[in-house]
Amino acid sequence: AVRQLRVAAYSTFAWVVVFDAFHVYWALGGRFGFGDQADPLPSGDTAAQRVFGGVVLALFVLGTALPLALVQRWGRRIPRWVLVTMAWVAAGLLTVRAVAAFTDDAMRTWFGSATGLSGLTYEQLLGTASPSAYTLWSARAIDMYFFIGGVLYATIAWSAKRQRPPAKISTADPAR
């Protein structure tokens, strides 16, 4: 059980490092992964968008540290139930985001819906009414990456829940 948690935690950490690196790359102006969208990132012009950005940044920091907190000594300072709950929340957020995107895409692709599950047109989502296959497959790859992250966080949550934390060693002198 300990080995399973370690493998899951370090795999999740590797996933989140790549996830974070792509977001830094995109924030610096990179466009690989978005297909040929002209302006794929939200502008952050309004106060609500800036607050949302701040919340997302905090989630990035927590999500990056979380897998390590479950297997590193310093993570023992945080109650186990808090870490496991955070892992389940991360799994839920990532998985719901991915499944919603898959459903939205399926409604457009297979069922001919102009607005999909989101209620937005391709033009509203991607900046063009007729996105290229490159753009569509790039979006699907990003959606799949979110799904993989959800599975990884669920795996560490499940593994950490199953593994009992080590018993506390008594420092009391038994001779007293």
C-alpha positions as CSV (number, residue, x, y, z in Angstrom):
1,A,0.0,0.0,0.0
2,V,2.9,2.4,0.8
3,R,4.6,1.6,-2.5
4,Q,1.3,2.1,-4.4
5,L,0.8,5.5,-2.8
6,R,4.4,6.6,-3.5
7,V,4.1,5.6,-7.2
8,A,0.7,7.3,-7.5
9,A,2.0,10.5,-5.7
10,Y,5.1,10.9,-7.8
11,S,3.2,10.1,-11.0
12,T,0.7,12.8,-10.1
13,F,3.4,15.2,-9.2
14,A,5.0,14.6,-12.6
15,W,1.6,15.2,-14.3
16,V,1.1,18.5,-12.4
17,V,4.6,19.7,-13.2
18,V,3.9,19.4,-16.9
19,F,0.4,20.9,-16.3
20,D,2.0,23.9,-14.5
21,A,4.8,24.2,-17.1
22,F,2.2,24.5,-20.0
23,H,0.3,27.1,-18.1
24,V,3.4,29.2,-17.5
25,Y,4.3,28.8,-21.2
26,W,0.9,29.9,-22.2
27,A,0.9,32.9,-19.8
28,L,4.2,34.0,-21.4
29,G,2.6,33.9,-24.9
30,G,3.1,30.4,-26.1
31,R,0.4,28.9,-28.2
32,F,1.3,25.2,-28.8
33,G,-1.6,23.1,-27.7
34,F,-4.3,25.5,-28.7
35,G,-4.3,24.6,-32.4
36,D,-4.6,27.7,-34.6
37,Q,-6.8,29.8,-32.2
38,A,-6.0,33.5,-32.5
39,D,-6.4,34.4,-28.9
40,P,-7.1,31.4,-26.7
41,L,-6.5,32.9,-23.3
42,P,-9.0,35.0,-21.3
43,S,-8.0,38.7,-21.0
44,G,-8.4,39.1,-17.2
45,D,-9.7,42.7,-17.7
46,T,-12.5,42.6,-15.1
47,A,-12.2,42.3,-11.3
48,A,-14.1,39.0,-11.4
49,Q,-11.6,37.6,-14.0
50,R,-8.6,38.7,-11.8
51,V,-10.2,37.1,-8.7
52,F,-10.9,33.9,-10.6
53,G,-7.2,34.0,-11.8
54,G,-6.0,34.4,-8.2
55,V,-8.1,31.5,-7.0
56,V,-6.9,29.3,-9.9
57,L,-3.3,30.3,-9.0
58,A,-3.8,29.2,-5.4
59,L,-5.3,25.9,-6.6
60,F,-2.2,25.4,-8.8
61,V,0.1,25.9,-5.8
62,L,-1.9,23.6,-3.6
63,G,-2.3,21.0,-6.3
64,T,1.4,20.9,-7.0
65,A,2.3,20.4,-3.3
66,L,-0.5,17.9,-2.5
67,P,1.0,14.7,-4.0
68,L,4.2,15.3,-2.3
69,A,2.5,16.2,1.0
70,L,1.1,12.7,1.1
71,V,4.5,11.0,0.9
72,Q,7.0,13.4,2.3
73,R,7.8,13.9,6.0
74,W,6.8,17.6,6.0
75,G,3.3,16.5,4.9
76,R,2.7,14.8,8.2
77,R,2.1,18.2,9.8
78,I,-1.1,18.4,7.9
79,P,-4.0,16.2,9.1
80,R,-4.3,13.2,6.8
81,W,-8.0,13.7,6.3
82,V,-7.4,17.2,5.0
83,L,-4.9,15.9,2.4
84,V,-7.2,13.1,1.3
85,T,-10.1,15.4,1.0
86,M,-8.1,17.9,-1.1
87,A,-7.0,15.0,-3.4
88,W,-10.7,14.0,-3.9
89,V,-11.6,17.6,-4.6
90,A,-8.8,17.9,-7.2
91,A,-9.9,14.6,-8.7
92,G,-13.5,15.8,-8.9
93,L,-12.7,19.2,-10.4
94,L,-10.4,17.8,-13.1
95,T,-12.7,14.9,-14.0
96,V,-15.9,17.1,-14.1
97,R,-14.1,19.6,-16.3
98,A,-12.9,16.8,-18.7
99,V,-16.2,15.0,-18.8
100,A,-18.1,18.2,-19.4
101,A,-15.7,19.0,-22.3
102,F,-16.1,15.5,-23.7
103,T,-19.9,15.8,-23.5
104,D,-19.8,19.3,-25.1
105,D,-17.6,18.0,-27.9
106,A,-19.8,14.9,-28.5
107,M,-23.0,16.9,-28.7
108,R,-21.4,19.1,-31.4
109,T,-19.6,16.3,-33.3
110,W,-22.1,13.5,-33.2
111,F,-25.4,15.1,-32.5
112,G,-25.0,18.3,-34.6
113,S,-25.7,20.7,-31.7
114,A,-24.5,24.2,-32.5
115,T,-24.0,25.1,-28.8
116,G,-23.1,21.8,-27.2
117,L,-23.5,21.3,-23.4
118,S,-21.9,24.7,-22.6
119,G,-24.5,26.7,-24.6
120,L,-21.6,28.4,-26.5
121,T,-20.9,28.3,-30.2
122,Y,-17.5,27.3,-31.6
123,E,-17.0,31.0,-32.5
124,Q,-17.6,31.9,-28.8
125,L,-15.3,29.1,-27.6
126,L,-12.6,29.0,-30.2
127,G,-12.8,32.4,-32.0
128,T,-14.0,30.8,-35.3
129,A,-17.2,29.3,-36.5
130,S,-15.3,26.6,-38.4
131,P,-12.3,25.5,-36.3
132,S,-9.6,23.4,-38.0
133,A,-9.1,19.8,-37.2
134,Y,-5.8,20.8,-35.6
135,T,-7.7,23.1,-33.2
136,L,-10.4,20.5,-32.4
137,W,-7.8,17.8,-31.7
138,S,-5.7,20.2,-29.6
139,A,-8.7,20.9,-27.4
140,R,-9.5,17.2,-27.1
141,A,-5.9,16.5,-26.1
142,I,-6.1,19.2,-23.4
143,D,-9.5,17.7,-22.2
144,M,-7.8,14.2,-22.1
145,Y,-5.0,15.6,-20.0
146,F,-7.5,17.0,-17.5
147,F,-9.1,13.6,-17.3
148,I,-5.7,11.9,-16.7
149,G,-5.1,14.3,-13.9
150,G,-8.5,13.5,-12.4
151,V,-7.7,9.8,-12.5
152,L,-4.2,10.4,-10.9
153,Y,-5.6,12.5,-8.1
154,A,-8.3,10.0,-7.5
155,T,-5.6,7.3,-7.3
156,I,-3.6,9.1,-4.7
157,A,-6.8,9.9,-2.7
158,W,-7.8,6.2,-2.8
159,S,-4.3,5.0,-2.0
160,A,-3.8,7.5,0.9
161,K,-7.2,6.7,2.3
162,R,-6.4,3.0,2.3
163,Q,-2.9,3.4,3.8
164,R,-2.9,4.0,7.6
165,P,-0.5,6.6,8.8
166,P,2.3,5.2,10.9
167,A,1.5,4.8,14.5
168,K,3.0,7.5,16.7
169,I,6.0,6.4,18.6
170,S,5.7,7.0,22.3
171,T,8.6,8.9,23.8
172,A,7.5,8.2,27.3
173,D,10.0,6.2,29.4
174,P,8.4,2.8,30.2
175,A,10.6,2.4,33.3
176,R,8.8,5.4,35.0
